[in-house]
């Protein structure tokens, strides 16, 4: 993964796949970020138990911003068993208040359409809301991608 940010403090465009260990090393440089990582790790653990294969982290947490207010993430619905999913991960009421209270950030299904843009969240997250230019997100694989059978 690249170690540099662009002039707007963003990662270069694209999905930057890294391990959780690398993610912590890269983005845990102060106490505020350490606190947010605890909540994100808890959410990721719950998603993984439900069968989620990948999470994508966006927002100020994956920028050069010193003190992000929260994190924004989206998760692939592929392989997820809705019966095993923590209901808070599907609670978008009151500005996602339950998610923020439990995890310290917001998480959306990656394929869900963001209302203002009409784009799926994974695509929406890769556009800088201030400039309209492409920017990067971090991809965390929770399980190996499903391989196609040869039959």
C-alpha positions in Angstrom: 0.0 0.0 0.0 1.2 3.5 -0.8 2.5 5.5 2.1 1.6 8.9 0.7 -1.5 11.1 0.5 -2.3 13.5 -2.3 -2.5 17.3 -1.9 -6.0 16.9 -0.5 -4.9 14.4 2.2 -6.5 11.5 0.4 -5.1 8.1 -0.7 -4.5 7.8 -4.4 -7.5 6.5 -6.4 -8.4 2.9 -6.1 -8.8 0.2 -3.5 -5.7 -0.4 -1.5 -5.8 -4.0 -0.2 -3.9 -4.5 3.1 -4.0 -6.8 6.1 -5.5 -5.7 9.4 -1.9 -5.6 10.9 -0.8 -3.2 8.1 -4.0 -1.2 8.5 -3.3 -0.6 12.2 0.3 0.3 11.6 -0.6 2.8 8.9 -3.6 4.5 10.6 -3.1 4.2 14.3 -0.9 7.2 15.1 -2.7 8.9 18.0 -5.1 8.1 20.8 -8.2 9.1 18.9 -7.4 6.8 16.1 -6.6 3.9 18.5 -10.1 4.4 20.0 -11.8 4.3 16.6 -9.8 1.2 15.7 -11.3 -0.7 18.6 -14.9 -0.1 17.4 -14.0 -0.8 13.8 -12.3 -4.1 14.8 -15.4 -5.1 16.8 -17.7 -4.4 13.8 -15.4 -6.3 11.4 -15.4 -9.3 13.8 -19.2 -9.3 13.8 -19.3 -9.0 10.0 -16.8 -11.9 9.6 -18.9 -14.1 11.9 -21.8 -13.5 9.5 -19.7 -14.6 6.5 -18.6 -11.2 5.2 -15.6 -11.4 2.8 -14.4 -7.8 2.6 -14.7 -4.4 4.3 -13.8 -1.1 2.7 -12.7 1.8 4.9 -13.3 5.4 3.9 -13.7 8.8 5.4 -11.3 11.0 7.3 -9.9 7.9 9.1 -8.0 6.9 5.9 -6.8 10.4 5.2 -4.0 12.6 6.6 -6.5 14.2 9.0 -5.0 14.1 12.5 -8.2 13.7 14.5 -11.0 12.0 12.5 -14.4 12.3 14.1 -15.3 8.7 13.1 -14.8 6.1 10.4 -16.9 5.3 7.4 -16.9 1.8 6.0 -18.9 -0.4 3.7 -19.0 -4.2 3.6 -19.6 -6.7 0.8 -22.8 -8.6 1.1 -21.4 -11.6 -0.7 -21.5 -14.6 1.6 -23.2 -12.8 4.4 -25.9 -14.8 6.3 -28.4 -12.1 7.3 -29.6 -14.3 10.2 -26.1 -14.1 11.7 -25.7 -10.3 11.2 -25.8 -8.0 14.2 -29.0 -6.0 13.7 -27.1 -2.7 14.5 -25.3 -3.1 11.2 -28.6 -2.7 9.4 -29.9 0.1 11.6 -29.6 3.3 9.6 -32.2 5.3 11.6 -31.5 8.6 13.4 -28.4 9.2 11.3 -27.0 5.8 12.1 -26.9 6.7 15.9 -26.9 3.0 17.0 -23.8 2.2 14.8 -22.0 5.3 16.0 -22.7 4.5 19.6 -21.7 0.9 19.4 -18.7 1.1 17.0 -17.7 4.8 16.7 -18.4 4.9 13.0 -20.8 4.1 10.2 -21.0 1.0 8.1 -23.1 0.4 5.0 -23.5 -2.6 2.6 -21.1 -1.9 -0.2 -23.8 -2.6 -2.8 -26.5 -0.4 -1.2 -27.3 2.8 -3.1 -26.3 6.1 -1.5 -29.4 8.2 -1.9 -27.8 11.5 -2.8 -25.5 10.2 -5.6 -27.4 7.1 -6.8 -24.2 5.2 -6.7 -23.4 2.0 -4.6 -21.5 3.0 -1.4 -18.3 1.4 -2.6 -18.3 3.6 -5.6 -19.6 6.7 -3.7 -16.8 6.3 -1.2 -14.2 6.6 -3.9 -15.2 10.2 -4.8 -13.9 13.2 -2.8 -17.0 15.0 -1.7 -15.2 18.4 -1.7 -13.5 18.1 -5.1 -15.5 15.5 -7.0 -12.2 13.8 -7.9 -11.4 10.1 -7.5 -9.8 9.0 -4.2 -8.7 5.8 -2.6 -10.2 3.6 0.1 -8.7 0.7 2.0 -9.8 -2.8 1.4 -9.6 -5.4 4.1 -10.2 -9.1 3.1 -11.9 -11.0 5.9 -12.1 -14.3 3.9 -10.5 -15.4 0.7 -12.5 -14.5 -2.4 -14.7 -17.4 -3.5 -13.1 -19.4 -6.3 -15.2 -20.4 -9.3 -15.5 -24.2 -9.6 -14.0 -25.9 -12.7 -17.0 -28.0 -13.4 
